[in-house]
Amino acid sequence: MMEKQAITTFLNRASIIAFGAALAALAFNMLLQPNDIMAPGLGGVVLLLNQFLPLSTGLLYFVLNIPLFLLGLRFIGLRFIFYSFMGMTFLSLFLLLFEHVPIVNQPVIGSIVGGLLSGTAIAIILLAGGSTGGLDIVCVIINRLRPKLTTGKVMFMLNAFIVLCSVFLFGITKSVLSILSIYLASKALDLSYNAGEKYVQRFNARSSQNIEQTDTIHPE
C-alpha cells in the first residue's frame, strides 16, 4: 500500500512539474524570445557571459548549474535536487518541442503576458517540490535562510541586477521591458505559490477530517 502511494505521489509530482515546464517553455518561445525579453533565471547570466567567453550557450548553462545544484543539495536536500533535475530536463525538452510555435511579435504584450506566465510556471514547479534549476535554486536557498524574503522578491532582485549589467546587450527599451517582465513574474510567482500552498493546506485538512470520521464510524 505504501509503495503504491509513493508511486502515485511521484507520478503526480512529475505531471505537475511537466505541466509547469511546458508553460514556461511556451512563454519563452512564444512571447519572450521573439521580443528579446530576458526570461527570469540563469539564461540571462549565460547570455552575459557568452559575450566574453568563447563557449557554447548549452555548455555554459550546464557548467553554471553544477555548483548551483551542489548548493541546493547542501541547503535543501536530495529530493529537491532530484525534482529540480527533472524540471530542468522537462524544460529543455519542451523548449525543443515548442521551437516552432506561433510567436507574438509585440514587445509590450510579450513582456507582460510572458512575465505572468513564467512566474506562474515557476510557482507550479516549486509547489511540486522542484525547480527549473539555475537561479531558481538560489532563490529557494535564500528564502530558506531569510524567510522574510519571498522567492519572488529574491528572483526579482537577482534578475533585475543581471538585466542592469547587460543593458549594453539589449538597449534601454528592451532592458526596461525585461525588468517589467521579471517584476510581473516575481509577483505571479508569489501569488500563485501562496494560493497553491493554501489550497494544499485546506485539502490536507479535509483529508484528515475524512480519515477521522471514517475511524469513528468504523473503529478497529
Contacts in CASP RR format, 6 or more apart in sequence:
PFRMAT RR
TARGET T0000
AUTHOR 0000-0000-0000
METHOD contacts of the structure
MODEL  1
MMEKQAITTFLNRASIIAFGAALAALAFNMLLQPNDIMAPGLGGVVLLLN
QFLPLSTGLLYFVLNIPLFLLGLRFIGLRFIFYSFMGMTFLSLFLLLFEH
VPIVNQPVIGSIVGGLLSGTAIAIILLAGGSTGGLDIVCVIINRLRPKLT
TGKVMFMLNAFIVLCSVFLFGITKSVLSILSIYLASKALDLSYNAGEKYV
QRFNARSSQNIEQTDTIHPE
12 128 0 8 1.000
13 83 0 8 1.000
13 128 0 8 1.000
13 129 0 8 1.000
14 86 0 8 1.000
16 124 0 8 1.000
16 125 0 8 1.000
16 127 0 8 1.000
16 128 0 8 1.000
17 83 0 8 1.000
17 86 0 8 1.000
17 87 0 8 1.000
17 90 0 8 1.000
17 124 0 8 1.000
17 125 0 8 1.000
17 128 0 8 1.000
17 129 0 8 1.000
17 130 0 8 1.000
18 87 0 8 1.000
18 90 0 8 1.000
19 124 0 8 1.000
20 90 0 8 1.000
20 121 0 8 1.000
20 124 0 8 1.000
20 125 0 8 1.000
21 87 0 8 1.000
21 90 0 8 1.000
21 91 0 8 1.000
21 93 0 8 1.000
21 94 0 8 1.000
21 121 0 8 1.000
21 125 0 8 1.000
21 132 0 8 1.000
22 90 0 8 1.000
22 94 0 8 1.000
22 98 0 8 1.000
23 117 0 8 1.000
23 120 0 8 1.000
23 121 0 8 1.000
23 124 0 8 1.000
24 91 0 8 1.000
24 94 0 8 1.000
24 117 0 8 1.000
24 118 0 8 1.000
24 121 0 8 1.000
24 122 0 8 1.000
24 125 0 8 1.000
24 132 0 8 1.000
25 91 0 8 1.000
25 94 0 8 1.000
25 95 0 8 1.000
25 97 0 8 1.000
25 98 0 8 1.000
26 94 0 8 1.000
26 98 0 8 1.000
26 101 0 8 1.000
26 117 0 8 1.000
27 39 0 8 1.000
27 113 0 8 1.000
27 114 0 8 1.000
27 115 0 8 1.000
27 117 0 8 1.000
27 118 0 8 1.000
27 121 0 8 1.000
28 39 0 8 1.000
28 95 0 8 1.000
28 118 0 8 1.000
29 95 0 8 1.000
29 98 0 8 1.000
29 99 0 8 1.000
29 101 0 8 1.000
29 103 0 8 1.000
30 98 0 8 1.000
30 101 0 8 1.000
30 102 0 8 1.000
30 103 0 8 1.000
30 104 0 8 1.000
31 37 0 8 1.000
31 103 0 8 1.000
31 104 0 8 1.000
31 109 0 8 1.000
31 110 0 8 1.000
31 113 0 8 1.000
31 114 0 8 1.000
31 115 0 8 1.000
31 117 0 8 1.000
32 38 0 8 1.000
32 39 0 8 1.000
32 110 0 8 1.000
32 111 0 8 1.000
32 114 0 8 1.000
32 115 0 8 1.000
32 118 0 8 1.000
32 181 0 8 1.000
33 39 0 8 1.000
33 103 0 8 1.000
34 103 0 8 1.000
34 104 0 8 1.000
34 105 0 8 1.000
34 110 0 8 1.000
35 104 0 8 1.000
35 105 0 8 1.000
35 106 0 8 1.000
35 107 0 8 1.000
35 110 0 8 1.000
35 111 0 8 1.000
35 174 0 8 1.000
35 177 0 8 1.000
36 107 0 8 1.000
36 170 0 8 1.000
36 174 0 8 1.000
37 107 0 8 1.000
37 110 0 8 1.000
37 111 0 8 1.000
37 114 0 8 1.000
37 115 0 8 1.000
37 174 0 8 1.000
37 177 0 8 1.000
37 178 0 8 1.000
37 181 0 8 1.000
38 44 0 8 1.000
38 47 0 8 1.000
38 159 0 8 1.000
38 162 0 8 1.000
38 163 0 8 1.000
38 166 0 8 1.000
38 170 0 8 1.000
38 178 0 8 1.000
38 181 0 8 1.000
38 182 0 8 1.000
39 118 0 8 1.000
39 181 0 8 1.000
40 115 0 8 1.000
40 118 0 8 1.000
40 119 0 8 1.000
40 122 0 8 1.000
40 135 0 8 1.000
40 155 0 8 1.000
40 159 0 8 1.000
40 181 0 8 1.000
40 182 0 8 1.000
40 185 0 8 1.000
40 186 0 8 1.000
41 132 0 8 1.000
41 134 0 8 1.000
41 135 0 8 1.000
41 136 0 8 1.000
41 155 0 8 1.000
41 158 0 8 1.000
41 159 0 8 1.000
42 61 0 8 1.000
42 64 0 8 1.000
42 65 0 8 1.000
42 68 0 8 1.000
42 133 0 8 1.000
42 134 0 8 1.000
42 135 0 8 1.000
43 61 0 8 1.000
44 159 0 8 1.000
44 162 0 8 1.000
44 163 0 8 1.000
44 166 0 8 1.000
45 64 0 8 1.000
45 135 0 8 1.000
45 162 0 8 1.000
46 57 0 8 1.000
46 58 0 8 1.000
46 60 0 8 1.000
46 61 0 8 1.000
46 64 0 8 1.000
47 57 0 8 1.000
47 166 0 8 1.000
47 169 0 8 1.000
48 162 0 8 1.000
48 165 0 8 1.000
48 166 0 8 1.000
48 169 0 8 1.000
49 60 0 8 1.000
49 64 0 8 1.000
50 57 0 8 1.000
50 60 0 8 1.000
51 169 0 8 1.000
53 60 0 8 1.000
55 63 0 8 1.000
64 134 0 8 1.000
65 88 0 8 1.000
65 133 0 8 1.000
65 134 0 8 1.000
68 133 0 8 1.000
68 134 0 8 1.000
68 135 0 8 1.000
68 137 0 8 1.000
68 138 0 8 1.000
69 81 0 8 1.000
69 84 0 8 1.000
69 85 0 8 1.000
69 133 0 8 1.000
69 137 0 8 1.000
71 137 0 8 1.000
71 138 0 8 1.000
71 141 0 8 1.000
72 80 0 8 1.000
72 81 0 8 1.000
72 84 0 8 1.000
72 137 0 8 1.000
72 140 0 8 1.000
72 141 0 8 1.000
73 81 0 8 1.000
75 141 0 8 1.000
75 144 0 8 1.000
75 145 0 8 1.000
76 137 0 8 1.000
76 140 0 8 1.000
76 141 0 8 1.000
76 144 0 8 1.000
79 129 0 8 1.000
80 129 0 8 1.000
80 130 0 8 1.000
80 131 0 8 1.000
80 140 0 8 1.000
83 128 0 8 1.000
83 129 0 8 1.000
83 130 0 8 1.000
83 131 0 8 1.000
84 130 0 8 1.000
84 131 0 8 1.000
84 132 0 8 1.000
84 133 0 8 1.000
84 136 0 8 1.000
84 137 0 8 1.000
85 133 0 8 1.000
86 130 0 8 1.000
87 125 0 8 1.000
87 130 0 8 1.000
87 131 0 8 1.000
87 132 0 8 1.000
87 133 0 8 1.000
88 131 0 8 1.000
88 132 0 8 1.000
88 133 0 8 1.000
88 134 0 8 1.000
91 132 0 8 1.000
104 110 0 8 1.000
104 113 0 8 1.000
107 173 0 8 1.000
107 174 0 8 1.000
107 177 0 8 1.000
108 177 0 8 1.000
110 181 0 8 1.000
111 177 0 8 1.000
111 178 0 8 1.000
111 180 0 8 1.000
111 181 0 8 1.000
111 184 0 8 1.000
112 180 0 8 1.000
112 181 0 8 1.000
112 184 0 8 1.000
114 181 0 8 1.000
114 184 0 8 1.000
114 185 0 8 1.000
115 181 0 8 1.000
115 182 0 8 1.000
115 184 0 8 1.000
115 185 0 8 1.000
115 188 0 8 1.000
116 184 0 8 1.000
116 185 0 8 1.000
116 188 0 8 1.000
117 188 0 8 1.000
118 181 0 8 1.000
118 185 0 8 1.000
118 188 0 8 1.000
119 184 0 8 1.000
119 185 0 8 1.000
119 186 0 8 1.000
119 188 0 8 1.000
119 189 0 8 1.000
119 192 0 8 1.000
120 188 0 8 1.000
120 189 0 8 1.000
120 192 0 8 1.000
122 131 0 8 1.000
122 132 0 8 1.000
122 136 0 8 1.000
122 155 0 8 1.000
122 185 0 8 1.000
122 189 0 8 1.000
123 188 0 8 1.000
123 189 0 8 1.000
123 190 0 8 1.000
123 191 0 8 1.000
123 192 0 8 1.000
123 193 0 8 1.000
123 196 0 8 1.000
124 192 0 8 1.000
125 131 0 8 1.000
125 132 0 8 1.000
125 136 0 8 1.000
126 136 0 8 1.000
126 140 0 8 1.000
126 151 0 8 1.000
126 189 0 8 1.000
126 193 0 8 1.000
127 193 0 8 1.000
127 196 0 8 1.000
127 197 0 8 1.000
127 200 0 8 1.000
131 137 0 8 1.000
131 140 0 8 1.000
135 155 0 8 1.000
135 158 0 8 1.000
135 159 0 8 1.000
136 155 0 8 1.000
138 154 0 8 1.000
138 158 0 8 1.000
139 151 0 8 1.000
139 152 0 8 1.000
139 154 0 8 1.000
139 155 0 8 1.000
139 158 0 8 1.000
140 151 0 8 1.000
142 149 0 8 1.000
142 154 0 8 1.000
143 149 0 8 1.000
143 150 0 8 1.000
143 151 0 8 1.000
143 154 0 8 1.000
150 190 0 8 1.000
151 189 0 8 1.000
151 190 0 8 1.000
151 193 0 8 1.000
152 185 0 8 1.000
152 186 0 8 1.000
152 187 0 8 1.000
152 189 0 8 1.000
152 190 0 8 1.000
153 186 0 8 1.000
153 190 0 8 1.000
155 182 0 8 1.000
155 185 0 8 1.000
155 186 0 8 1.000
155 189 0 8 1.000
156 182 0 8 1.000
156 183 0 8 1.000
156 185 0 8 1.000
156 186 0 8 1.000
159 182 0 8 1.000
160 179 0 8 1.000
160 182 0 8 1.000
160 183 0 8 1.000
163 170 0 8 1.000
163 175 0 8 1.000
163 178 0 8 1.000
163 179 0 8 1.000
163 182 0 8 1.000
164 175 0 8 1.000
166 175 0 8 1.000
167 175 0 8 1.000
170 178 0 8 1.000
END
